[in-house]
Amino acid sequence: MVSTPFNNHNLVVVISGPSGCGKSTVVKTLCKLDETLRLSISATTRTPRPGEVDGKNYHFMTHTQFENQINEDVFLEWAKYRDNYYGTLKSEINTSQQEGKDTILEIEVNGALQIKKQDLTPARCILIFLVPASFAILEKRLRSRKTESEIELTNRLEIAKTELKQIKHYNYCVINPQNQHKKAAHQILSIITAERSRINPELTPAFVKSFGIHNK
């Protein structure tokens, strides 16, 4: 990724969407399409699953460690689900910047709204909401997993309805058609490409000067 005085990349791309919309698959495809994107690694207090590696899949912490980190204000966002903490460390953004990459955050709506309220300067945040073509398709995807009881499925669908109402707080909406995750990934990449080319008024004088042109 080439940075110039004309535009400052440092993007933090937040991708959210209801459970079952295909976020993980789309994000994985997106990062393969553009190697200058870096997927942020979340922190959690849950027990590692077989095959998961600390620092690769998650930053695994004890409850005490996580709570100390909260008090030290090292998280961009955090939440507690079913007795376990999940969050995004501010250091993840710094790591991406040091590597000359833009950061991808795959997080829930509440976490996205927490990040939106923060000043990430010099980074710039854009929020993208991923949705299925219809609510019926979303329900079909969730049912096809066959991993939840009817009560759990009903609760998850109600949560999805609540999350969809928050789309007004996002910058972009991308539809993920059934079995067409590459199409959604390419659309998100187009958004990122456009945002990378967005003019930064504070940097344009330096850009003009780099061409040997001086403002009077």
N, C-alpha and C positions, 0 to 999 in steps of 0.2 A: 504494500500500500504506500503510495507516494503522497507525502504531505507537502503543501505549498503555502506561501503566504496568503494565497487567495482563499483557500478554505481550510478549516481546521477539522479534521475528522473527529477523533475522540468521541465516537458515538456510543451511547448505551442504548441498545435496542431491546426493549421489553416486549416479550411475546406472551400473551395470556389467552385464555379461552376456557370454556367449560370442559370438565372431564369427559373424554370421549370424542373430542373434536380433532384429535390427531396431532397435538402439539409436538410431542416428542419425536415422532416420525418426520414431521415437517422441519423441525429445527435440526435434526441430524442430517437431513438432506441439504438444508441450507448451508451448514458449515462445510459440507463436502464440495458444494458449488463454489465457495469462496474461502480460500485458506487464510484470508486476512480477517476473518471473523473468529472470535474466541468465545466458546461457551463457558459462562461463569459456573464455578463449582459451588454448590450450596453447602451450608453447614447444617448438621442435624445431631440430635441426641439419640436417635433411634439406633438399634443394634444393626451392625452391618449384615447384609444378606450374603449367602454363599457366593463367592467370586468377587464381591465388592472390595475395592482398594481405597484406603484412606488417601485423600489428596487427589484422587482420580475420579471416583464416583461421587464422593461427598467428603467434606471435612468432618470427620466424626469426633464428637465431643461428649463429655459427661454433662449432666444437668448443671453441676456446679460451674464447670468451665464456661458453658454457654451463658449462664446467668451473670457470671463475672464479666464476660464480654459485652453483655447488654449494658451493664453499669458503666463500662469503659467507653460506650458509644462507638463500637467498632462495626456495627451493622448498618447497612443501608436500609434493610427492612427485616422484620422477623415476625413469627407468629407461632402459636402453640396449637398443635392438632393431636388429639387423643393422647395426652400426657407426654408428647414429645415436641421439642422445639425444632423449627426450621428457619433458616435465615440466609441472607446474602452479606458477606463480608465486604467492607469498603475496599479492602486490599485487593479484591478481585478486579476492580476497575483499574487500580494502579498497575497490577500485573499486565493487563491488556495493553495499557499505554506504553509500558516499558518494552513490550514486544512489538509495538507499532501496529496493534490490531484494534478493531472495534469490538465491543463486548455485547454478547447476546445473553439476555436473562430470560429463562423460561420459568415464570413464576405465576402464582395465583393473583387474582384481581386485587385482593386486599394489599398484598405486597407491592403490586404495581402502583397503587394509589399512594402508598407510603413514599415510594421513590419519587413520584411526580412532585411531591411537596418539597423535595430537597434541592439544594443548590449543588450541582455536580461540576461546576466550573473547574477546569476548562472543558470538561466533557459536556456533551449535549444529549439529552434523553428524548427518545421518541417511543411512543406506545402503540403497539399493533395488537389488535384483537382478532383472534382466529376463530371462525365459526363454521359449522357444517352448513350444507345447503338448506337444511330445514331442521326443525326440532324433532320431527319424526325420524330423520336419519340419525340424529344424535342418540335418541332412545334405542334405535336398532343396534347401533354400535355398542352401547353399554350392555344391552341384553346379550349380545353375541359373545361377550367375554365370559359369561356364566361363572362369575366369581363372587356375586353378591346375592343376598336374599332379596325378595320382593320389597321388603321394607327398606332395606339399604338402597336399593335401586330407586325407589320412590323419593327417598331423601336426597339422593344425588341429583335427581332430575329437578327437584325443587331448588336446590342450590344453584343449578345451572340457570334456572329462570332468574334468580336473584343476580347472578353474575352478568347475564345478558343485559340487564337493565343499566349496568355500569358502563356500557360501551360508549356513552356520551363523553366519558372522561378520556377516551383514547384519541390518537391522531389519525389512525388508519384502521380499516376493517378489511380483512382478507377472508374470502370464502374458501374452505377446503373441500372440494368436491370428493365424493366417495371414490376411493381407489385412484385419486389423482393428486397425491401429495407433492409430486414434483412440480405441478402447475402452481400450487400455493407457494412452494419454496421459491420458485422463479419470480412470482409476483412480489414477495417480500424482498427479494434481492433487488428488484427494480426500485422499490421504495428506498432501500438503503443507498443504492447508487445515486438516486436523485438527491437524497439528504446530504450525501458527501459532496455534492456539487453546489449546495446551497451557499449563496454569497454571504459572507460575514462582513458587514460594513466596517467593523473595527480593523479588519485586516486588509481591506482593499487599497488603502494608501501605500502600504508596503508592497503590495502586488504590483501596483502601477509603477512604483519607483524601481522595482526589479527589472522593468523594461526600459529604464533610462528616461522615463517620463516624469517630470517634476511638476507638482501642483503649484500654482501661483498663489 
